[in-house]
């Protein structure tokens, strides 16, 4: 099993959207991947409420059967579309992938 965790800080405003609109769209689009990409075993999107300066705005927790299925997810066109949007609205990203 592979755990894939990503956190983003998003811009205050981008693409004509406010920060709250951006966060809502990220959650909606990531949640939508579950019905499109069969390699996803689990997926959870969290919206941060912690106001500490070190806090990120959005987190993604997902689970895959193997490194190969994680790779298939990452190159899937639906994921690529979401990743492109997030890249345009995020100011910072961190990621951790680990095997259990």
Secondary structure, 3 states (H helix, E strand, C coil): CEEEEEEEEECCEECCEEHHHHHHHHHHHHHHHHHCCCCCCEEEEEECCCCCCCCCCEEEEEEECCHHHHHHHHHCHHHHHHHHHHHHHEEEEEEEEEEC
